[in-house]
Amino acid sequence: MSIEKVLGETSNLILDTSVLIGYFMEEQLSIITLLDEYIFNENSSITLYGHNLLKTEVYYIVCRKKGSNEAKDIIKKIENVTNIISESWLFEKAGQIKSKYPIAFSDCFSISLGHFQDCPIFFLKERELSEEIVKKVNEEFNTKIYIVS
């Protein structure tokens, strides 16, 4: 299914750290146009979900690249458009995923959140999220992981 079709059919969505950083730091990603069209505008009907580990990851990565003031600004922007869900709801499923697959800890929480919200999760291409692992995780944990660029 195309990413545009996914965006047109979903009401809830999770964006991985790398997608959020790419968007808010204005990196050259092909997904940016679709994010503007479907999510980051006042007419959007899509609700974004995230978790505090995601915020922590965004903060430290932006802080290293651009400093703490820029990191704080980006976190505020993310908080303005994202419903942050407590890890207390997510830890067990995230732990199950982490125990079976070599996926980053924060990514396991995003996948867990996608499972519980029954919504797509967008990741940029990552070494640890191979096509084979994405397929297995989607099947085993009833998730909808999509790799975007």
C-alpha positions in Angstrom: 0.0 0.0 0.0 1.4 3.4 -0.9 2.2 5.9 1.9 -0.2 8.4 0.5 -3.0 5.8 0.6 -2.1 4.9 4.3 -2.3 8.6 5.2 -5.6 9.0 3.4 -7.2 6.1 5.3 -5.8 6.5 8.8 -7.0 8.7 11.6 -4.1 7.9 14.0 -0.4 7.7 13.3 3.0 7.3 15.0 6.1 8.9 13.5 9.5 7.5 14.6 12.2 9.8 15.9 14.0 9.9 12.6 10.9 11.1 10.8 10.2 13.8 13.3 13.8 15.0 13.3 13.8 15.0 9.5 10.7 17.0 9.4 11.5 19.6 12.1 15.1 20.0 11.1 14.0 20.4 7.5 16.0 17.5 6.1 15.5 16.5 2.4 13.1 13.7 2.8 10.5 12.8 0.1 7.9 12.2 2.9 8.0 15.8 4.0 5.4 17.0 1.3 3.0 14.2 2.4 3.5 15.1 6.1 2.6 18.7 5.3 -0.4 17.7 3.2 -1.9 15.2 5.6 -0.6 15.9 9.1 1.1 19.3 9.8 -1.7 21.6 8.8 -4.8 23.0 10.6 -7.2 20.9 8.5 -5.5 17.6 9.4 -7.8 14.8 10.7 -4.9 12.6 11.7 -4.0 12.4 15.4 -0.3 11.8 16.1 0.8 9.6 19.1 4.1 9.3 20.7 5.9 8.5 24.0 8.4 10.0 26.3 11.3 7.8 25.1 10.7 9.3 21.6 10.8 12.8 23.0 14.1 11.9 24.8 15.6 10.5 21.7 14.6 13.6 19.6 15.9 15.9 22.3 19.4 14.3 22.7 19.9 14.0 18.9 18.9 17.6 18.2 20.9 18.8 21.2 24.0 17.1 19.8 23.5 18.6 16.3 22.0 22.1 17.1 22.2 22.7 20.8 19.7 22.6 23.7 17.7 25.7 22.7 16.9 24.2 19.3 16.1 20.8 20.9 13.7 22.5 23.4 12.0 24.3 20.5 11.5 21.1 18.5 10.2 19.3 21.6 7.6 22.0 22.1 6.5 21.7 18.5 6.2 17.9 18.8 4.2 18.3 22.1 1.8 20.7 20.4 0.9 18.1 17.7 1.4 14.8 19.5 -0.6 12.9 22.1 2.1 11.5 24.5 1.1 8.1 25.9 2.7 6.9 29.2 5.2 4.1 29.0 3.3 2.3 31.8 0.9 1.1 29.1 3.6 0.1 26.6 6.5 -1.5 28.5 5.3 -5.1 28.4 4.7 -5.3 24.7 7.8 -3.3 24.0 9.8 -5.7 26.2 8.3 -8.7 24.2 9.4 -7.1 21.0 12.9 -6.2 22.3 13.4 -9.8 23.6 12.8 -11.3 20.2 14.2 -8.7 17.7 17.4 -6.6 17.6 15.4 -3.3 17.4 16.3 -0.1 19.2 14.6 0.3 22.6 12.7 3.5 21.7 11.5 1.8 18.4 10.1 -1.1 20.4 8.0 1.4 22.4 6.8 3.1 19.1 5.9 -0.4 17.8 4.1 -1.2 21.0 2.2 2.0 20.8 1.2 1.3 17.2 -0.1 -2.1 18.4 -2.3 -0.6 21.1 -3.5 2.3 19.0 -4.0 0.0 16.0 -2.4 2.5 13.7 0.5 2.8 11.2 4.0 3.6 12.4 6.4 5.4 10.0 10.1 4.8 10.2 12.9 5.9 8.0 15.1 3.0 6.7 17.2 1.6 9.5 19.7 -1.3 9.4 17.9 -3.0 12.3 14.5 -2.7 10.6 15.1 -4.9 7.6 12.3 -5.9 5.3 12.3 -9.4 6.9 12.1 -8.1 10.5 9.4 -5.6 9.6 7.3 -8.4 8.1 7.8 -10.7 11.1 7.0 -8.0 13.6 3.9 -6.9 11.7 2.7 -10.4 11.6 3.6 -11.5 15.1 2.5 -8.3 16.9 -0.3 -7.2 14.6 1.4 -4.0 13.8 1.5 -1.8 10.7 5.2 -0.7 10.3 6.0 1.3 7.1 9.4 2.3 5.9 9.3 5.8 4.4 12.0 8.0 2.9 
